């Protein structure tokens, strides 16, 4: 996920049966609106979080080349979308 000076990064590797996530929230749309982006992954596939100057990355690995993850986005101008980072 690209690093953005206007957005905060949140990450959690998950525990037990809960999924982990790598997320950003803040003014990161082309129109400078609040936007939330998240990658969700099963805890048992988590390898590690990594970063460089431009990106935050979550590394996952599945058995038999079967890896599951989900990507989602929420825009604060959507009537039913998430409005704050607390609801992300």
PDB file of N, CA, C and O in Angstrom:
ATOM      1  N   UNK A   1       0.852  -1.156   0.000  1.00  0.00           N
ATOM      2  CA  UNK A   1       0.000   0.000   0.000  1.00  0.00           C
ATOM      3  C   UNK A   1       0.907   1.231   0.000  1.00  0.00           C
ATOM      4  O   UNK A   1       1.852   1.312   0.785  1.00  0.00           O
ATOM      5  N   UNK A   2       0.621   2.169  -0.867  1.00  0.00           N
ATOM      6  CA  UNK A   2       1.465   3.350  -0.994  1.00  0.00           C
ATOM      7  C   UNK A   2       1.405   4.201   0.279  1.00  0.00           C
ATOM      8  O   UNK A   2       0.341   4.354   0.878  1.00  0.00           O
ATOM      9  N   UNK A   3       2.537   4.743   0.680  1.00  0.00           N
ATOM     10  CA  UNK A   3       2.565   5.660   1.823  1.00  0.00           C
ATOM     11  C   UNK A   3       2.078   7.017   1.351  1.00  0.00           C
ATOM     12  O   UNK A   3       2.397   7.456   0.246  1.00  0.00           O
ATOM     13  N   UNK A   4       1.310   7.669   2.192  1.00  0.00           N
ATOM     14  CA  UNK A   4       0.743   8.962   1.868  1.00  0.00           C
ATOM     15  C   UNK A   4       0.859   9.832   3.111  1.00  0.00           C
ATOM     16  O   UNK A   4       0.352   9.459   4.169  1.00  0.00           O
ATOM     17  N   UNK A   5       1.507  10.971   3.007  1.00  0.00           N
ATOM     18  CA  UNK A   5       1.698  11.856   4.155  1.00  0.00           C
ATOM     19  C   UNK A   5       0.410  12.410   4.726  1.00  0.00           C
ATOM     20  O   UNK A   5       0.410  12.916   5.848  1.00  0.00           O
ATOM     21  N   UNK A   6      -0.694  12.330   3.989  1.00  0.00           N
ATOM     22  CA  UNK A   6      -1.989  12.829   4.459  1.00  0.00           C
ATOM     23  C   UNK A   6      -2.852  11.740   5.075  1.00  0.00           C
ATOM     24  O   UNK A   6      -3.959  12.019   5.536  1.00  0.00           O
ATOM     25  N   UNK A   7      -2.368  10.512   5.091  1.00  0.00           N
ATOM     26  CA  UNK A   7      -3.155   9.390   5.623  1.00  0.00           C
ATOM     27  C   UNK A   7      -2.349   8.673   6.701  1.00  0.00           C
ATOM     28  O   UNK A   7      -1.124   8.578   6.620  1.00  0.00           O
ATOM     29  N   UNK A   8      -3.053   8.172   7.707  1.00  0.00           N
ATOM     30  CA  UNK A   8      -2.420   7.370   8.761  1.00  0.00           C
ATOM     31  C   UNK A   8      -2.477   5.897   8.387  1.00  0.00           C
ATOM     32  O   UNK A   8      -3.399   5.449   7.706  1.00  0.00           O
ATOM     33  N   UNK A   9      -1.488   5.161   8.837  1.00  0.00           N
ATOM     34  CA  UNK A   9      -1.418   3.721   8.584  1.00  0.00           C
ATOM     35  C   UNK A   9      -1.760   2.968   9.861  1.00  0.00           C
ATOM     36  O   UNK A   9      -1.325   3.342  10.950  1.00  0.00           O
ATOM     37  N   UNK A  10      -2.546   1.899   9.718  1.00  0.00           N
ATOM     38  CA  UNK A  10      -2.951   1.039  10.825  1.00  0.00           C
ATOM     39  C   UNK A  10      -2.641  -0.398  10.426  1.00  0.00           C
ATOM     40  O   UNK A  10      -2.884  -0.791   9.285  1.00  0.00           O
ATOM     41  N   UNK A  11      -2.113  -1.176  11.346  1.00  0.00           N
ATOM     42  CA  UNK A  11      -1.836  -2.573  11.021  1.00  0.00           C
ATOM     43  C   UNK A  11      -1.982  -3.437  12.258  1.00  0.00           C
ATOM     44  O   UNK A  11      -1.736  -3.013  13.388  1.00  0.00           O
ATOM     45  N   UNK A  12      -2.396  -4.676  11.992  1.00  0.00           N
ATOM     46  CA  UNK A  12      -2.570  -5.659  13.054  1.00  0.00           C
ATOM     47  C   UNK A  12      -2.411  -7.028  12.415  1.00  0.00           C
ATOM     48  O   UNK A  12      -3.042  -7.311  11.396  1.00  0.00           O
ATOM     49  N   UNK A  13      -1.582  -7.876  12.996  1.00  0.00           N
ATOM     50  CA  UNK A  13      -1.340  -9.197  12.404  1.00  0.00           C
ATOM     51  C   UNK A  13      -2.456 -10.186  12.689  1.00  0.00           C
ATOM     52  O   UNK A  13      -2.444 -11.294  12.153  1.00  0.00           O
ATOM     53  N   UNK A  14      -3.426  -9.809  13.526  1.00  0.00           N
ATOM     54  CA  UNK A  14      -4.524 -10.706  13.873  1.00  0.00           C
ATOM     55  C   UNK A  14      -4.086 -11.667  14.972  1.00  0.00           C
ATOM     56  O   UNK A  14      -2.906 -11.747  15.313  1.00  0.00           O
ATOM     57  N   UNK A  15      -5.052 -12.389  15.515  1.00  0.00           N
ATOM     58  CA  UNK A  15      -4.746 -13.383  16.543  1.00  0.00           C
ATOM     59  C   UNK A  15      -5.855 -14.421  16.550  1.00  0.00           C
ATOM     60  O   UNK A  15      -7.009 -14.117  16.245  1.00  0.00           O
ATOM     61  N   UNK A  16      -5.495 -15.649  16.902  1.00  0.00           N
ATOM     62  CA  UNK A  16      -6.501 -16.708  16.919  1.00  0.00           C
ATOM     63  C   UNK A  16      -7.178 -16.835  15.578  1.00  0.00           C
ATOM     64  O   UNK A  16      -6.520 -17.013  14.552  1.00  0.00           O
ATOM     65  N   UNK A  17      -8.501 -16.743  15.586  1.00  0.00           N
ATOM     66  CA  UNK A  17      -9.279 -16.837  14.345  1.00  0.00           C
ATOM     67  C   UNK A  17      -9.559 -15.483  13.706  1.00  0.00           C
ATOM     68  O   UNK A  17     -10.198 -15.420  12.656  1.00  0.00           O
ATOM     69  N   UNK A  18      -9.089 -14.392  14.325  1.00  0.00           N
ATOM     70  CA  UNK A  18      -9.360 -13.072  13.754  1.00  0.00           C
ATOM     71  C   UNK A  18      -8.401 -12.779  12.602  1.00  0.00           C
ATOM     72  O   UNK A  18      -7.259 -13.240  12.595  1.00  0.00           O
ATOM     73  N   UNK A  19      -8.876 -12.020  11.647  1.00  0.00           N
ATOM     74  CA  UNK A  19      -8.070 -11.652  10.491  1.00  0.00           C
ATOM     75  C   UNK A  19      -7.190 -10.468  10.841  1.00  0.00           C
ATOM     76  O   UNK A  19      -7.529  -9.666  11.711  1.00  0.00           O
ATOM     77  N   UNK A  20      -6.066 -10.362  10.164  1.00  0.00           N
ATOM     78  CA  UNK A  20      -5.195  -9.213  10.305  1.00  0.00           C
ATOM     79  C   UNK A  20      -5.508  -8.194   9.223  1.00  0.00           C
ATOM     80  O   UNK A  20      -6.288  -8.459   8.308  1.00  0.00           O
ATOM     81  N   UNK A  21      -4.888  -7.021   9.340  1.00  0.00           N
ATOM     82  CA  UNK A  21      -5.140  -5.983   8.346  1.00  0.00           C
ATOM     83  C   UNK A  21      -3.957  -5.028   8.229  1.00  0.00           C
ATOM     84  O   UNK A  21      -3.158  -4.873   9.152  1.00  0.00           O
ATOM     85  N   UNK A  22      -3.875  -4.405   7.078  1.00  0.00           N
ATOM     86  CA  UNK A  22      -3.021  -3.262   6.800  1.00  0.00           C
ATOM     87  C   UNK A  22      -3.950  -2.236   6.178  1.00  0.00           C
ATOM     88  O   UNK A  22      -4.557  -2.491   5.138  1.00  0.00           O
ATOM     89  N   UNK A  23      -4.064  -1.067   6.817  1.00  0.00           N
ATOM     90  CA  UNK A  23      -5.053  -0.086   6.376  1.00  0.00           C
ATOM     91  C   UNK A  23      -4.478   1.322   6.415  1.00  0.00           C
ATOM     92  O   UNK A  23      -3.539   1.613   7.157  1.00  0.00           O
ATOM     93  N   UNK A  24      -5.065   2.184   5.600  1.00  0.00           N
ATOM     94  CA  UNK A  24      -4.765   3.614   5.654  1.00  0.00           C
ATOM     95  C   UNK A  24      -6.085   4.366   5.686  1.00  0.00           C
ATOM     96  O   UNK A  24      -7.094   3.900   5.158  1.00  0.00           O
ATOM     97  N   UNK A  25      -6.064   5.545   6.319  1.00  0.00           N
ATOM     98  CA  UNK A  25      -7.250   6.393   6.341  1.00  0.00           C
ATOM     99  C   UNK A  25      -6.800   7.845   6.374  1.00  0.00           C
ATOM    100  O   UNK A  25      -5.921   8.223   7.148  1.00  0.00           O
ATOM    101  N   UNK A  26      -7.419   8.650   5.520  1.00  0.00           N
ATOM    102  CA  UNK A  26      -7.114  10.072   5.494  1.00  0.00           C
ATOM    103  C   UNK A  26      -7.383  10.656   4.131  1.00  0.00           C
ATOM    104  O   UNK A  26      -8.017  10.034   3.279  1.00  0.00           O
ATOM    105  N   UNK A  27      -6.892  11.855   3.941  1.00  0.00           N
ATOM    106  CA  UNK A  27      -7.126  12.575   2.686  1.00  0.00           C
ATOM    107  C   UNK A  27      -6.196  12.009   1.613  1.00  0.00           C
ATOM    108  O   UNK A  27      -5.072  12.476   1.428  1.00  0.00           O
ATOM    109  N   UNK A  28      -6.698  10.992   0.913  1.00  0.00           N
ATOM    110  CA  UNK A  28      -5.877  10.327  -0.099  1.00  0.00           C
ATOM    111  C   UNK A  28      -6.603  10.076  -1.412  1.00  0.00           C
ATOM    112  O   UNK A  28      -6.159   9.264  -2.224  1.00  0.00           O
ATOM    113  N   UNK A  29      -7.713  10.767  -1.624  1.00  0.00           N
ATOM    114  CA  UNK A  29      -8.387  10.662  -2.920  1.00  0.00           C
ATOM    115  C   UNK A  29      -7.892  11.783  -3.833  1.00  0.00           C
ATOM    116  O   UNK A  29      -7.250  12.724  -3.367  1.00  0.00           O
ATOM    117  N   UNK A  30      -8.181  11.688  -5.108  1.00  0.00           N
ATOM    118  CA  UNK A  30      -7.744  12.722  -6.049  1.00  0.00           C
ATOM    119  C   UNK A  30      -8.427  14.060  -5.778  1.00  0.00           C
ATOM    120  O   UNK A  30      -7.934  15.106  -6.199  1.00  0.00           O
ATOM    121  N   UNK A  31      -9.570  14.030  -5.070  1.00  0.00           N
ATOM    122  CA  UNK A  31     -10.272  15.269  -4.725  1.00  0.00           C
ATOM    123  C   UNK A  31     -10.023  15.669  -3.273  1.00  0.00           C
ATOM    124  O   UNK A  31     -10.723  16.527  -2.736  1.00  0.00           O
ATOM    125  N   UNK A  32      -9.021  15.044  -2.634  1.00  0.00           N
ATOM    126  CA  UNK A  32      -8.610  15.357  -1.266  1.00  0.00           C
ATOM    127  C   UNK A  32      -9.684  15.039  -0.224  1.00  0.00           C
ATOM    128  O   UNK A  32      -9.762  15.698   0.813  1.00  0.00           O
ATOM    129  N   UNK A  33     -10.507  14.032  -0.501  1.00  0.00           N
ATOM    130  CA  UNK A  33     -11.510  13.559   0.455  1.00  0.00           C
ATOM    131  C   UNK A  33     -10.896  12.455   1.312  1.00  0.00           C
ATOM    132  O   UNK A  33      -9.889  11.853   0.938  1.00  0.00           O
ATOM    133  N   UNK A  34     -11.516  12.197   2.472  1.00  0.00           N
ATOM    134  CA  UNK A  34     -11.080  11.085   3.303  1.00  0.00           C
ATOM    135  C   UNK A  34     -11.430   9.770   2.617  1.00  0.00           C
ATOM    136  O   UNK A  34     -12.541   9.581   2.121  1.00  0.00           O
ATOM    137  N   UNK A  35     -10.464   8.878   2.602  1.00  0.00           N
ATOM    138  CA  UNK A  35     -10.615   7.582   1.960  1.00  0.00           C
ATOM    139  C   UNK A  35      -9.922   6.545   2.830  1.00  0.00           C
ATOM    140  O   UNK A  35      -8.809   6.759   3.311  1.00  0.00           O
ATOM    141  N   UNK A  36     -10.592   5.431   3.023  1.00  0.00           N
ATOM    142  CA  UNK A  36     -10.002   4.315   3.754  1.00  0.00           C
ATOM    143  C   UNK A  36      -9.695   3.178   2.800  1.00  0.00           C
ATOM    144  O   UNK A  36     -10.524   2.821   1.962  1.00  0.00           O
ATOM    145  N   UNK A  37      -8.506   2.609   2.927  1.00  0.00           N
ATOM    146  CA  UNK A  37      -8.093   1.466   2.130  1.00  0.00           C
ATOM    147  C   UNK A  37      -7.615   0.386   3.089  1.00  0.00           C
ATOM    148  O   UNK A  37      -6.945   0.687   4.077  1.00  0.00           O
ATOM    149  N   UNK A  38      -7.953  -0.872   2.806  1.00  0.00           N
ATOM    150  CA  UNK A  38      -7.555  -1.949   3.707  1.00  0.00           C
ATOM    151  C   UNK A  38      -7.301  -3.238   2.932  1.00  0.00           C
ATOM    152  O   UNK A  38      -7.988  -3.551   1.959  1.00  0.00           O
ATOM    153  N   UNK A  39      -6.296  -3.973   3.392  1.00  0.00           N
ATOM    154  CA  UNK A  39      -6.040  -5.343   2.945  1.00  0.00           C
ATOM    155  C   UNK A  39      -6.255  -6.223   4.169  1.00  0.00           C
ATOM    156  O   UNK A  39      -5.628  -6.015   5.208  1.00  0.00           O
ATOM    157  N   UNK A  40      -7.146  -7.210   4.043  1.00  0.00           N
ATOM    158  CA  UNK A  40      -7.448  -8.155   5.127  1.00  0.00           C
ATOM    159  C   UNK A  40      -6.870  -9.517   4.778  1.00  0.00           C
ATOM    160  O   UNK A  40      -6.900  -9.927   3.617  1.00  0.00           O
ATOM    161  N   UNK A  41      -6.342 -10.224   5.780  1.00  0.00           N
ATOM    162  CA  UNK A  41      -5.723 -11.520   5.531  1.00  0.00           C
ATOM    163  C   UNK A  41      -5.922 -12.431   6.733  1.00  0.00           C
ATOM    164  O   UNK A  41      -5.998 -11.942   7.860  1.00  0.00           O
ATOM    165  N   UNK A  42      -6.009 -13.749   6.526  1.00  0.00           N
ATOM    166  CA  UNK A  42      -6.139 -14.686   7.640  1.00  0.00           C
ATOM    167  C   UNK A  42      -4.854 -14.715   8.478  1.00  0.00           C
ATOM    168  O   UNK A  42      -3.750 -14.694   7.933  1.00  0.00           O
ATOM    169  N   UNK A  43      -5.005 -14.762   9.759  1.00  0.00           N
ATOM    170  CA  UNK A  43      -3.856 -14.757  10.671  1.00  0.00           C
ATOM    171  C   UNK A  43      -2.853 -15.862  10.331  1.00  0.00           C
ATOM    172  O   UNK A  43      -1.645 -15.631  10.376  1.00  0.00           O
ATOM    173  N   UNK A  44      -3.336 -17.046   9.996  1.00  0.00           N
ATOM    174  CA  UNK A  44      -2.429 -18.167   9.760  1.00  0.00           C
ATOM    175  C   UNK A  44      -1.572 -17.987   8.507  1.00  0.00           C
ATOM    176  O   UNK A  44      -0.612 -18.733   8.313  1.00  0.00           O
ATOM    177  N   UNK A  45      -1.897 -17.013   7.651  1.00  0.00           N
ATOM    178  CA  UNK A  45      -1.105 -16.763   6.450  1.00  0.00           C
ATOM    179  C   UNK A  45      -0.139 -15.598   6.614  1.00  0.00           C
ATOM    180  O   UNK A  45       0.625 -15.297   5.697  1.00  0.00           O
ATOM    181  N   UNK A  46      -0.162 -14.942   7.764  1.00  0.00           N
ATOM    182  CA  UNK A  46       0.684 -13.776   8.005  1.00  0.00           C
ATOM    183  C   UNK A  46       2.151 -14.172   8.129  1.00  0.00           C
ATOM    184  O   UNK A  46       2.496 -15.074   8.893  1.00  0.00           O
ATOM    185  N   UNK A  47       3.018 -13.486   7.366  1.00  0.00           N
ATOM    186  CA  UNK A  47       4.465 -13.681   7.460  1.00  0.00           C
ATOM    187  C   UNK A  47       5.102 -12.470   8.124  1.00  0.00           C
ATOM    188  O   UNK A  47       5.918 -12.623   9.033  1.00  0.00           O
ATOM    189  N   UNK A  48       4.735 -11.250   7.676  1.00  0.00           N
ATOM    190  CA  UNK A  48       5.325 -10.059   8.283  1.00  0.00           C
ATOM    191  C   UNK A  48       4.890  -8.783   7.592  1.00  0.00           C
ATOM    192  O   UNK A  48       4.380  -8.795   6.472  1.00  0.00           O
ATOM    193  N   UNK A  49       5.106  -7.682   8.294  1.00  0.00           N
ATOM    194  CA  UNK A  49       4.909  -6.355   7.717  1.00  0.00           C
ATOM    195  C   UNK A  49       6.279  -5.822   7.307  1.00  0.00           C
ATOM    196  O   UNK A  49       7.270  -6.015   8.010  1.00  0.00           O
ATOM    197  N   UNK A  50       6.317  -5.150   6.156  1.00  0.00           N
ATOM    198  CA  UNK A  50       7.561  -4.571   5.652  1.00  0.00           C
ATOM    199  C   UNK A  50       7.244  -3.175   5.133  1.00  0.00           C
ATOM    200  O   UNK A  50       6.093  -2.858   4.836  1.00  0.00           O
ATOM    201  N   UNK A  51       8.267  -2.355   5.028  1.00  0.00           N
ATOM    202  CA  UNK A  51       8.062  -1.040   4.431  1.00  0.00           C
ATOM    203  C   UNK A  51       9.355  -0.537   3.829  1.00  0.00           C
ATOM    204  O   UNK A  51      10.453  -0.934   4.220  1.00  0.00           O
ATOM    205  N   UNK A  52       9.189   0.348   2.867  1.00  0.00           N
ATOM    206  CA  UNK A  52      10.321   1.075   2.320  1.00  0.00           C
ATOM    207  C   UNK A  52       9.917   2.544   2.286  1.00  0.00           C
ATOM    208  O   UNK A  52       8.932   2.930   2.916  1.00  0.00           O
ATOM    209  N   UNK A  53      10.637   3.331   1.589  1.00  0.00           N
ATOM    210  CA  UNK A  53      10.370   4.772   1.569  1.00  0.00           C
ATOM    211  C   UNK A  53       8.988   5.131   1.010  1.00  0.00           C
ATOM    212  O   UNK A  53       8.407   6.145   1.397  1.00  0.00           O
ATOM    213  N   UNK A  54       8.465   4.305   0.107  1.00  0.00           N
ATOM    214  CA  UNK A  54       7.226   4.636  -0.588  1.00  0.00           C
ATOM    215  C   UNK A  54       6.033   3.748  -0.247  1.00  0.00           C
ATOM    216  O   UNK A  54       4.895   4.134  -0.510  1.00  0.00           O
ATOM    217  N   UNK A  55       6.263   2.571   0.330  1.00  0.00           N
ATOM    218  CA  UNK A  55       5.197   1.582   0.487  1.00  0.00           C
ATOM    219  C   UNK A  55       5.190   0.914   1.860  1.00  0.00           C
ATOM    220  O   UNK A  55       6.225   0.777   2.511  1.00  0.00           O
ATOM    221  N   UNK A  56       3.997   0.505   2.277  1.00  0.00           N
ATOM    222  CA  UNK A  56       3.790  -0.428   3.383  1.00  0.00           C
ATOM    223  C   UNK A  56       3.295  -1.725   2.754  1.00  0.00           C
ATOM    224  O   UNK A  56       2.430  -1.703   1.878  1.00  0.00           O
ATOM    225  N   UNK A  57       3.846  -2.857   3.201  1.00  0.00           N
ATOM    226  CA  UNK A  57       3.531  -4.143   2.585  1.00  0.00           C
ATOM    227  C   UNK A  57       3.222  -5.160   3.671  1.00  0.00           C
ATOM    228  O   UNK A  57       3.871  -5.181   4.716  1.00  0.00           O
ATOM    229  N   UNK A  58       2.227  -6.004   3.420  1.00  0.00           N
ATOM    230  CA  UNK A  58       2.006  -7.167   4.273  1.00  0.00           C
ATOM    231  C   UNK A  58       2.369  -8.394   3.443  1.00  0.00           C
ATOM    232  O   UNK A  58       1.914  -8.544   2.309  1.00  0.00           O
ATOM    233  N   UNK A  59       3.182  -9.259   4.012  1.00  0.00           N
ATOM    234  CA  UNK A  59       3.584 -10.488   3.338  1.00  0.00           C
ATOM    235  C   UNK A  59       2.745 -11.634   3.887  1.00  0.00           C
ATOM    236  O   UNK A  59       2.689 -11.853   5.097  1.00  0.00           O
ATOM    237  N   UNK A  60       2.095 -12.360   2.985  1.00  0.00           N
ATOM    238  CA  UNK A  60       1.291 -13.524   3.368  1.00  0.00           C
ATOM    239  C   UNK A  60       1.737 -14.705   2.525  1.00  0.00           C
ATOM    240  O   UNK A  60       2.254 -14.539   1.420  1.00  0.00           O
ATOM    241  N   UNK A  61       1.528 -15.905   3.065  1.00  0.00           N
ATOM    242  CA  UNK A  61       1.906 -17.109   2.336  1.00  0.00           C
ATOM    243  C   UNK A  61       0.934 -18.216   2.694  1.00  0.00           C
ATOM    244  O   UNK A  61       0.699 -18.489   3.871  1.00  0.00           O
ATOM    245  N   UNK A  62       0.372 -18.849   1.684  1.00  0.00           N
ATOM    246  CA  UNK A  62      -0.557 -19.945   1.899  1.00  0.00           C
ATOM    247  C   UNK A  62       0.060 -21.280   1.524  1.00  0.00           C
ATOM    248  O   UNK A  62       1.056 -21.340   0.803  1.00  0.00           O
ATOM    249  N   UNK A  63      -0.538 -22.340   2.019  1.00  0.00           N
ATOM    250  CA  UNK A  63      -0.059 -23.674   1.665  1.00  0.00           C
ATOM    251  C   UNK A  63      -0.558 -24.048   0.276  1.00  0.00           C
ATOM    252  O   UNK A  63      -1.640 -23.627  -0.134  1.00  0.00           O
ATOM    253  N   UNK A  64       0.225 -24.833  -0.442  1.00  0.00           N
ATOM    254  CA  UNK A  64      -0.137 -25.289  -1.788  1.00  0.00           C
ATOM    255  C   UNK A  64      -0.484 -24.134  -2.724  1.00  0.00           C
ATOM    256  O   UNK A  64      -1.343 -24.269  -3.595  1.00  0.00           O
ATOM    257  N   UNK A  65       0.180 -23.017  -2.542  1.00  0.00           N
ATOM    258  CA  UNK A  65      -0.023 -21.820  -3.368  1.00  0.00           C
ATOM    259  C   UNK A  65      -1.438 -21.266  -3.290  1.00  0.00           C
ATOM    260  O   UNK A  65      -1.859 -20.528  -4.181  1.00  0.00           O
ATOM    261  N   UNK A  66      -2.176 -21.605  -2.246  1.00  0.00           N
ATOM    262  CA  UNK A  66      -3.534 -21.095  -2.044  1.00  0.00           C
ATOM    263  C   UNK A  66      -3.479 -19.994  -0.984  1.00  0.00           C
ATOM    264  O   UNK A  66      -3.400 -20.285   0.209  1.00  0.00           O
ATOM    265  N   UNK A  67      -3.520 -18.751  -1.410  1.00  0.00           N
ATOM    266  CA  UNK A  67      -3.437 -17.609  -0.508  1.00  0.00           C
ATOM    267  C   UNK A  67      -4.717 -16.795  -0.602  1.00  0.00           C
ATOM    268  O   UNK A  67      -5.177 -16.483  -1.700  1.00  0.00           O
ATOM    269  N   UNK A  68      -5.292 -16.452   0.537  1.00  0.00           N
ATOM    270  CA  UNK A  68      -6.528 -15.667   0.576  1.00  0.00           C
ATOM    271  C   UNK A  68      -6.254 -14.294   1.164  1.00  0.00           C
ATOM    272  O   UNK A  68      -5.496 -14.154   2.124  1.00  0.00           O
ATOM    273  N   UNK A  69      -6.879 -13.286   0.579  1.00  0.00           N
ATOM    274  CA  UNK A  69      -6.856 -11.947   1.138  1.00  0.00           C
ATOM    275  C   UNK A  69      -7.997 -11.166   0.498  1.00  0.00           C
ATOM    276  O   UNK A  69      -8.535 -11.561  -0.537  1.00  0.00           O
ATOM    277  N   UNK A  70      -8.354 -10.063   1.125  1.00  0.00           N
ATOM    278  CA  UNK A  70      -9.407  -9.197   0.604  1.00  0.00           C
ATOM    279  C   UNK A  70      -8.902  -7.767   0.609  1.00  0.00           C
ATOM    280  O   UNK A  70      -8.090  -7.386   1.452  1.00  0.00           O
ATOM    281  N   UNK A  71      -9.384  -6.988  -0.327  1.00  0.00           N
ATOM    282  CA  UNK A  71      -9.058  -5.576  -0.428  1.00  0.00           C
ATOM    283  C   UNK A  71     -10.376  -4.805  -0.418  1.00  0.00           C
ATOM    284  O   UNK A  71     -11.343  -5.203  -1.067  1.00  0.00           O
ATOM    285  N   UNK A  72     -10.405  -3.709   0.318  1.00  0.00           N
ATOM    286  CA  UNK A  72     -11.628  -2.891   0.360  1.00  0.00           C
ATOM    287  C   UNK A  72     -11.251  -1.414   0.433  1.00  0.00           C
ATOM    288  O   UNK A  72     -10.153  -1.052   0.856  1.00  0.00           O
ATOM    289  N   UNK A  73     -12.181  -0.584   0.012  1.00  0.00           N
ATOM    290  CA  UNK A  73     -12.006   0.867   0.091  1.00  0.00           C
ATOM    291  C   UNK A  73     -13.325   1.488   0.525  1.00  0.00           C
ATOM    292  O   UNK A  73     -14.398   0.964   0.224  1.00  0.00           O
ATOM    293  N   UNK A  74     -13.238   2.598   1.226  1.00  0.00           N
ATOM    294  CA  UNK A  74     -14.435   3.321   1.663  1.00  0.00           C
ATOM    295  C   UNK A  74     -14.177   4.814   1.501  1.00  0.00           C
ATOM    296  O   UNK A  74     -13.140   5.331   1.918  1.00  0.00           O
ATOM    297  N   UNK A  75     -15.126   5.485   0.897  1.00  0.00           N
ATOM    298  CA  UNK A  75     -15.024   6.922   0.633  1.00  0.00           C
ATOM    299  C   UNK A  75     -15.989   7.629   1.556  1.00  0.00           C
ATOM    300  O   UNK A  75     -17.140   7.206   1.664  1.00  0.00           O
ATOM    301  N   UNK A  76     -15.569   8.694   2.230  1.00  0.00           N
ATOM    302  CA  UNK A  76     -16.433   9.350   3.210  1.00  0.00           C
ATOM    303  C   UNK A  76     -17.626  10.085   2.591  1.00  0.00           C
ATOM    304  O   UNK A  76     -18.534  10.484   3.321  1.00  0.00           O
ATOM    305  N   UNK A  77     -17.651  10.274   1.282  1.00  0.00           N
ATOM    306  CA  UNK A  77     -18.791  10.948   0.641  1.00  0.00           C
ATOM    307  C   UNK A  77     -19.914   9.972   0.285  1.00  0.00           C
ATOM    308  O   UNK A  77     -21.005  10.399  -0.093  1.00  0.00           O
ATOM    309  N   UNK A  78     -19.658   8.676   0.402  1.00  0.00           N
ATOM    310  CA  UNK A  78     -20.694   7.675   0.172  1.00  0.00           C
ATOM    311  C   UNK A  78     -21.661   7.716   1.347  1.00  0.00           C
ATOM    312  O   UNK A  78     -21.219   7.722   2.496  1.00  0.00           O
ATOM    313  N   UNK A  79     -22.955   7.743   1.097  1.00  0.00           N
ATOM    314  CA  UNK A  79     -23.955   7.884   2.152  1.00  0.00           C
ATOM    315  C   UNK A  79     -23.906   6.767   3.186  1.00  0.00           C
ATOM    316  O   UNK A  79     -24.196   7.010   4.357  1.00  0.00           O
ATOM    317  N   UNK A  80     -23.547   5.552   2.789  1.00  0.00           N
ATOM    318  CA  UNK A  80     -23.537   4.419   3.719  1.00  0.00           C
ATOM    319  C   UNK A  80     -22.125   3.975   4.086  1.00  0.00           C
ATOM    320  O   UNK A  80     -21.949   2.945   4.736  1.00  0.00           O
ATOM    321  N   UNK A  81     -21.133   4.734   3.681  1.00  0.00           N
ATOM    322  CA  UNK A  81     -19.745   4.321   3.904  1.00  0.00           C
ATOM    323  C   UNK A  81     -19.265   4.701   5.300  1.00  0.00           C
ATOM    324  O   UNK A  81     -19.969   5.357   6.068  1.00  0.00           O
ATOM    325  N   UNK A  82     -18.063   4.272   5.596  1.00  0.00           N
ATOM    326  CA  UNK A  82     -17.402   4.616   6.839  1.00  0.00           C
ATOM    327  C   UNK A  82     -17.093   6.102   6.854  1.00  0.00           C
ATOM    328  O   UNK A  82     -16.665   6.656   5.841  1.00  0.00           O
ATOM    329  N   UNK A  83     -17.303   6.749   7.981  1.00  0.00           N
ATOM    330  CA  UNK A  83     -17.092   8.187   8.054  1.00  0.00           C
ATOM    331  C   UNK A  83     -15.846   8.586   8.811  1.00  0.00           C
ATOM    332  O   UNK A  83     -15.350   9.698   8.627  1.00  0.00           O
ATOM    333  N   UNK A  84     -15.322   7.712   9.662  1.00  0.00           N
ATOM    334  CA  UNK A  84     -14.145   8.040  10.446  1.00  0.00           C
ATOM    335  C   UNK A  84     -13.224   6.841  10.505  1.00  0.00           C
ATOM    336  O   UNK A  84     -13.623   5.728  10.165  1.00  0.00           O
ATOM    337  N   UNK A  85     -11.988   7.063  10.937  1.00  0.00           N
ATOM    338  CA  UNK A  85     -11.038   5.952  11.062  1.00  0.00           C
ATOM    339  C   UNK A  85     -11.497   4.955  12.114  1.00  0.00           C
ATOM    340  O   UNK A  85     -11.139   3.780  12.031  1.00  0.00           O
ATOM    341  N   UNK A  86     -12.278   5.383  13.099  1.00  0.00           N
ATOM    342  CA  UNK A  86     -12.763   4.457  14.140  1.00  0.00           C
ATOM    343  C   UNK A  86     -13.702   3.413  13.583  1.00  0.00           C
ATOM    344  O   UNK A  86     -13.788   2.317  14.137  1.00  0.00           O
ATOM    345  N   UNK A  87     -14.409   3.711  12.509  1.00  0.00           N
ATOM    346  CA  UNK A  87     -15.332   2.745  11.925  1.00  0.00           C
ATOM    347  C   UNK A  87     -14.704   1.980  10.772  1.00  0.00           C
ATOM    348  O   UNK A  87     -15.371   1.180  10.116  1.00  0.00           O
ATOM    349  N   UNK A  88     -13.432   2.222  10.527  1.00  0.00           N
ATOM    350  CA  UNK A  88     -12.728   1.537   9.442  1.00  0.00           C
ATOM    351  C   UNK A  88     -12.496   0.093   9.795  1.00  0.00           C
ATOM    352  O   UNK A  88     -11.915  -0.651   9.004  1.00  0.00           O
TER     353      UNK A  88
END
